[in-house]
Amino acid sequence: MISFIKAILQTFKVFLIFTGCTILFYYGIMWISEEYQNYHRYDEPEGTALKVSNPVVKEDNSTWYDRLMLFYLNGE
């Protein structure tokens, strides 16, 4: 009978630790989410920033095969 009570107490302790860690993890994720929700990623950069992307010039003589090869080679 004593071992049965010890087993129930151990199970209750494990349940409390699991519940506590789950709540701590949940509120940690919520805190991080709120922190990054106010972060404006698409604001214009300040200072001497340069645009590094190059616009794609559409060629009239490109075929679907050329586009497919470009996709396979560069992962476009």
Steps between C-alpha positions, in 0.01 A plus 500: 500500500788736580662441158169580331482836679865573410426422136203738503711774661777449243245517218355820646849653525574414138165648396571823689849534349368430150216750541735765640751458216221509241360825643849650518569405138164638384550838663858514375382448144227762547759749633730442201204531262399836649860619486533430128148611411599863548819461296459677166702299251395692192595851607737687274858456618681797644845612393682407183314182405525372143250297303669173408230324301514515124166514312439211264486609137245297311638369173260454211689209351507284815308175477339289767797263476745783582287601798488138619878465472546829688271365773698176531840672492434792733195389696319813381 
